[in-house]
Amino acid sequence: MNRKKSLHTVAKLTHDQERNAARDMGHVRMQMEQHAARLEELEYYKQQYQQQYQAASKQGLGAVQLQEYHVFLARLDTAVDEQRQVLESSRQVYEERRQHWLGLRGNAKSLDKIISRRQLQLIAEQNRREQAECDDYACQSGYRKSL
């Protein structure tokens, strides 16, 4: 396999890896956004429940009802904390995937530059060969005319 083909093969593989990494990063981002939305829902629900508790406590609550509110609010607090941890973990995974994708993208761009430079070199070499052939032909034609 010549150098040109091998560079193109490596570039194709690198671009494929970059696309796959971008797709993977997109999936992780969607999950992260879902986790963020779930956290917002839980926080909103907790806020609503606290407002209900405050309104009910103004009207007077029995000991059992008061205990039920406290237990449920504690569960909501736990759920909110757990969802925050899930979201933070998701953000870390996203950042890792993003860094991986950026590295692959940099590799792909570097390979593209190398291939472009090589193509320009090949074109310049071809132009020099053609010019040399034209010069040789012109010299030979001029030599024949002088005879």
Backbone as numpy.savetxt, mean C-alpha at the origin, in Angstrom:
# Nx Ny Nz CAx CAy CAz Cx Cy Cz
19.45 -16.88 -21.64 18.60 -15.71 -21.64 19.50 -14.48 -21.64
19.22 -13.58 -22.55 20.07 -12.40 -22.60 19.70 -11.41 -21.49
20.55 -10.42 -21.35 20.41 -9.47 -20.24 19.09 -8.70 -20.32
18.69 -8.32 -21.53 17.47 -7.55 -21.70 16.25 -8.35 -21.23
16.19 -9.61 -21.65 15.05 -10.45 -21.26 15.04 -10.69 -19.76
16.23 -10.93 -19.20 16.27 -11.20 -17.76 15.85 -9.97 -16.95
16.25 -8.78 -17.39 15.83 -7.56 -16.70 14.32 -7.38 -16.79
13.77 -7.64 -17.97 12.32 -7.51 -18.14 11.57 -8.54 -17.28
12.12 -9.74 -17.18 11.50 -10.77 -16.35 11.51 -10.36 -14.88
12.65 -9.88 -14.43 12.76 -9.44 -13.03 11.82 -8.25 -12.78
11.75 -7.33 -13.73 10.87 -6.17 -13.58 9.41 -6.61 -13.52
9.03 -7.55 -14.38 7.65 -8.04 -14.37 7.33 -8.69 -13.03
8.23 -9.51 -12.52 8.00 -10.15 -11.22 7.89 -9.11 -10.11
8.75 -8.11 -10.17 8.72 -7.05 -9.15 7.42 -6.27 -9.22
6.96 -5.96 -10.43 5.68 -5.25 -10.58 4.52 -6.11 -10.08
4.58 -7.41 -10.36 3.54 -8.32 -9.85 3.53 -8.32 -8.32
4.72 -8.38 -7.73 4.81 -8.34 -6.26 4.27 -7.02 -5.72
4.59 -5.94 -6.41 4.11 -4.62 -5.98 2.58 -4.56 -6.03
2.00 -5.06 -7.13 0.54 -5.07 -7.26 -0.11 -5.92 -6.16
0.47 -7.08 -5.91 -0.07 -7.95 -4.86 0.03 -7.29 -3.49
1.15 -6.62 -3.24 1.33 -5.92 -1.96 0.33 -4.77 -1.84
0.08 -4.06 -2.94 -0.89 -2.96 -2.92 -2.29 -3.49 -2.65
-2.62 -4.61 -3.28 -3.93 -5.23 -3.07 -4.08 -5.65 -1.60
-3.04 -6.29 -1.08 -3.05 -6.73 0.32 -3.18 -5.53 1.26
-2.45 -4.48 0.95 -2.52 -3.27 1.77 -3.94 -2.69 1.73
-4.58 -2.73 0.58 -5.96 -2.25 0.46 -6.92 -3.04 1.32
-6.75 -4.37 1.33 -7.61 -5.21 2.17 -7.41 -4.88 3.66
-6.16 -4.73 4.05 -5.86 -4.41 5.45 -6.44 -3.03 5.80
-6.37 -2.10 4.86 -6.93 -0.76 5.11 -8.45 -0.83 5.30
-9.11 -1.65 4.48 -10.56 -1.79 4.64 -10.90 -2.38 6.01
-10.13 -3.38 6.43 -10.34 -3.97 7.76 -10.13 -2.92 8.85
-9.08 -2.12 8.68 -8.78 -1.08 9.66 -9.95 -0.09 9.74
-10.49 0.29 8.59 -11.62 1.22 8.57 -12.86 0.59 9.22
-13.05 -0.71 9.01 -14.17 -1.40 9.65 -14.00 -1.42 11.17
-12.76 -1.65 11.61 -12.49 -1.65 13.05 -12.73 -0.26 13.64
-12.35 0.78 12.90 -12.56 2.15 13.37 -14.06 2.45 13.45
-14.81 2.01 12.45 -16.26 2.23 12.46 -16.91 1.49 13.63
-16.45 0.28 13.88 -16.99 -0.49 15.01 -16.69 0.22 16.34
-15.50 0.77 16.46 -15.15 1.51 17.68 -16.06 2.72 17.85
-16.30 3.44 16.77 -17.20 4.60 16.84 -18.60 4.18 17.28
-19.07 3.05 16.73 -20.39 2.55 17.11 -20.44 2.23 18.61
-19.42 1.54 19.08 -19.39 1.18 20.50 -19.34 2.42 21.39
-18.52 3.39 21.00 -18.42 4.62 21.80 -19.75 5.38 21.79
-20.40 5.41 20.63 -21.70 6.09 20.54 -22.73 5.36 21.41
-22.74 4.05 21.32 -23.68 3.25 22.10 -23.44 3.45 23.60
-22.18 3.49 23.98 -21.83 3.71 25.39 -22.32 5.09 25.85
-22.10 6.09 25.01 -22.55 7.45 25.33 -24.08 7.49 25.50
-24.79 6.83 24.58 -26.25 6.79 24.67 -26.71 6.09 25.94
-26.04 5.00 26.25 -26.41 4.23 27.44 -26.14 5.04 28.71
-25.04 5.78 28.73 -24.74 6.64 29.89 -25.80 7.72 30.05
-26.25 8.28 28.93 -27.31 9.30 28.99 -28.61 8.70 29.53
-28.91 7.47 29.09 -30.10 6.79 29.60 -29.98 6.56 31.11
-28.78 6.16 31.49 -28.52 5.90 32.92 -28.71 7.18 33.73
-28.17 8.29 33.24 -28.29 9.56 33.97 -29.75 9.99 34.06
-30.47 9.83 32.97 -31.89 10.21 32.98 -32.68 9.32 33.94
-32.38 8.04 33.91 -33.09 7.10 34.79 -32.71 7.32 36.25
-31.46 7.66 36.50 -31.03 7.86 37.89 -31.67 9.11 38.50
-32.01 10.08 37.68 -32.69 11.28 38.19 -34.10 10.95 38.65
-34.67 9.94 38.02 -36.03 9.54 38.39 -36.02 8.53 39.53
-34.85 8.07 39.87 -34.71 7.12 40.98 -34.62 5.70 40.47
-33.58 5.03 40.86 -33.36 3.65 40.45 -33.26 2.76 41.68
-33.71 1.55 41.51 -33.55 0.58 42.57 -32.13 0.05 42.56
-31.76 -0.63 43.62 -30.40 -1.17 43.74 -30.08 -2.16 42.63
-31.05 -2.98 42.26 -30.83 -3.98 41.21 -30.62 -3.29 39.86
-31.46 -2.32 39.56 -31.31 -1.60 38.29 -29.99 -0.85 38.24
-29.63 -0.24 39.33 -28.36 0.48 39.41 -27.19 -0.47 39.16
-27.26 -1.63 39.79 -26.21 -2.63 39.59 -26.16 -3.09 38.13
-27.31 -3.29 37.51 -27.37 -3.73 36.10 -26.74 -2.67 35.18
-27.05 -1.42 35.42 -26.45 -0.34 34.63 -24.93 -0.35 34.77
-24.45 -0.48 35.99 -23.00 -0.47 36.23 -22.32 -1.66 35.56
-22.92 -2.82 35.67 -22.34 -4.02 35.05 -22.30 -3.86 33.53
-23.41 -3.37 32.98 -23.44 -3.22 31.52 -22.46 -2.15 31.05
-22.36 -1.05 31.78 -21.38 -0.01 31.42 -19.96 -0.55 31.51
-19.69 -1.38 32.49 -18.36 -1.99 32.61 -18.07 -2.89 31.40
-19.10 -3.62 30.96 -18.94 -4.46 29.76 -18.68 -3.60 28.53
-19.40 -2.50 28.44 -19.18 -1.59 27.31 -17.77 -1.00 27.35
-17.32 -0.62 28.53 -15.95 -0.11 28.66 -14.93 -1.15 28.19
-15.15 -2.39 28.60 -14.25 -3.47 28.18 -14.29 -3.64 26.67
-15.49 -3.62 26.10 -15.63 -3.78 24.65 -14.94 -2.64 23.90
-15.10 -1.42 24.41 -14.46 -0.26 23.78 -12.94 -0.39 23.86
-12.43 -0.77 25.02 -10.97 -0.94 25.18 -10.44 -2.03 24.25
-11.15 -3.14 24.17 -10.72 -4.22 23.29 -10.75 -3.78 21.83
-11.78 -3.04 21.46 -11.87 -2.57 20.07 -10.76 -1.57 19.76
-10.39 -0.75 20.73 -9.25 0.17 20.53 -7.97 -0.62 20.28
-7.79 -1.70 21.03 -6.60 -2.54 20.83 -6.62 -3.20 19.46
-7.79 -3.66 19.05 -7.93 -4.27 17.72 -7.59 -3.23 16.65
-8.11 -2.03 16.82 -7.84 -0.96 15.85 -6.36 -0.62 15.82
-5.73 -0.51 16.97 -4.30 -0.18 17.01 -3.48 -1.28 16.35
-3.83 -2.51 16.62 -3.14 -3.64 15.99 -3.33 -3.59 14.47
-4.53 -3.28 14.05 -4.83 -3.16 12.63 -4.02 -2.03 11.99
-3.87 -0.93 12.70 -3.06 0.18 12.19 -1.60 -0.22 12.03
-1.10 -0.98 12.98 0.29 -1.44 12.90 0.48 -2.38 11.71
-0.46 -3.29 11.51 -0.38 -4.21 10.37 -0.43 -3.41 9.07
-1.33 -2.42 9.01 -1.43 -1.59 7.82 -0.11 -0.87 7.55
0.49 -0.31 8.57 1.75 0.42 8.39 2.86 -0.52 7.92
2.89 -1.74 8.45 3.88 -2.72 8.00 3.67 -3.05 6.52
2.42 -3.27 6.14 2.11 -3.58 4.73 2.44 -2.40 3.84
2.18 -1.20 4.33 2.47 0.01 3.55 3.97 0.14 3.32
4.76 -0.09 4.36 6.22 -0.01 4.23 6.73 -1.08 3.26
6.16 -2.26 3.34 6.53 -3.35 2.43 6.23 -2.94 0.98
5.03 -2.40 0.77 4.63 -1.96 -0.57 5.54 -0.84 -1.07
5.86 0.12 -0.20 6.74 1.22 -0.62 8.11 0.69 -1.04
8.62 -0.30 -0.32 9.90 -0.90 -0.70 9.82 -1.57 -2.06
8.76 -2.32 -2.29 8.58 -2.98 -3.59 8.39 -1.95 -4.70
7.66 -0.89 -4.41 7.46 0.16 -5.41 8.78 0.82 -5.77
9.62 1.06 -4.77 10.95 1.63 -5.03 11.79 0.71 -5.89
11.73 -0.60 -5.60 12.46 -1.57 -6.41 11.97 -1.56 -7.85
10.66 -1.52 -8.02 10.08 -1.53 -9.37 10.50 -0.28 -10.14
10.47 0.86 -9.49 10.87 2.10 -10.16 12.35 2.06 -10.53
13.17 1.53 -9.65 14.61 1.42 -9.94 14.85 0.53 -11.15
14.17 -0.60 -11.18 14.31 -1.50 -12.33 13.83 -0.83 -13.61
12.73 -0.09 -13.53 12.24 0.62 -14.72 13.27 1.62 -15.22
13.93 2.31 -14.30 14.97 3.27 -14.71 16.15 2.55 -15.36
16.54 1.43 -14.79 17.66 0.66 -15.36 17.30 0.20 -16.77
16.09 -0.31 -16.94 15.65 -0.78 -18.26 15.60 0.38 -19.24
15.09 1.52 -18.81 15.02 2.70 -19.70 16.42 3.14 -20.12
17.33 3.19 -19.15 18.71 3.57 -19.48 19.33 2.59 -20.46
19.08 1.31 -20.23 19.64 0.28 -21.11 19.05 0.42 -22.51
17.77 0.71 -22.62 17.16 0.90 -23.93 17.76 2.11 -24.64
17.99 3.19 -23.89 18.63 4.37 -24.49 20.05 4.05 -24.95
20.77 3.24 -24.17 22.11 2.83 -24.58 22.07 2.02 -25.87
21.13 1.10 -25.95 21.01 0.27 -27.15 20.66 1.11 -28.37
19.78 2.09 -28.19 19.42 2.98 -29.30 20.64 3.79 -29.72
21.39 4.31 -28.76 22.59 5.09 -29.08 23.62 4.23 -29.81
23.79 2.98 -29.36 24.72 2.07 -30.04 24.26 1.80 -31.46
22.98 1.58 -31.64 22.44 1.33 -32.98 22.65 2.55 -33.87
22.40 3.73 -33.34 22.61 4.97 -34.11 24.08 5.12 -34.51
25.00 4.80 -33.59 26.43 4.90 -33.91 26.81 3.91 -35.01
26.27 2.69 -34.91 26.56 1.69 -35.95 26.05 2.16 -37.31
24.81 2.66 -37.31 24.23 3.14 -38.57 25.03 4.31 -39.13
25.44 5.21 -38.24 26.24 6.35 -38.69 27.58 5.89 -39.25
28.19 4.91 -38.58 29.46 4.38 -39.07 29.28 3.73 -40.43
28.19 3.00 -40.61 27.92 2.37 -41.91 27.72 3.43 -42.98
26.99 4.49 -42.63 26.77 5.58 -43.60 28.09 6.26 -43.94
28.91 6.48 -42.92 30.21 7.12 -43.16 31.08 6.24 -44.04
31.08 4.93 -43.76 31.86 4.00 -44.59 31.36 4.02 -46.03
30.05 4.02 -46.20 29.48 4.02 -47.54 29.82 5.33 -48.26
29.73 6.46 -47.53 30.05 7.75 -48.13 31.52 7.81 -48.52
32.38 7.28 -47.68 33.80 7.27 -47.98 34.08 6.40 -49.20
33.45 5.25 -49.25 33.67 4.35 -50.37 33.13 4.95 -51.66
31.99 5.62 -51.57 31.42 6.26 -52.77 32.32 7.38 -53.23
32.83 8.15 -52.30 33.74 9.25 -52.64 35.04 8.72 -53.20
35.52 7.62 -52.71 36.76 7.02 -53.19 36.58 6.53 -54.62
35.44 5.91 -54.90 35.17 5.41 -56.25 35.06 6.56 -57.24
34.45 7.67 -56.82 34.30 8.80 -57.73 35.65 9.42 -58.06
36.55 9.39 -57.08 37.85 10.01 -57.32 38.71 9.16 -58.24
38.39 7.91 -58.43 39.18 7.06 -59.32 38.79 7.29 -60.70
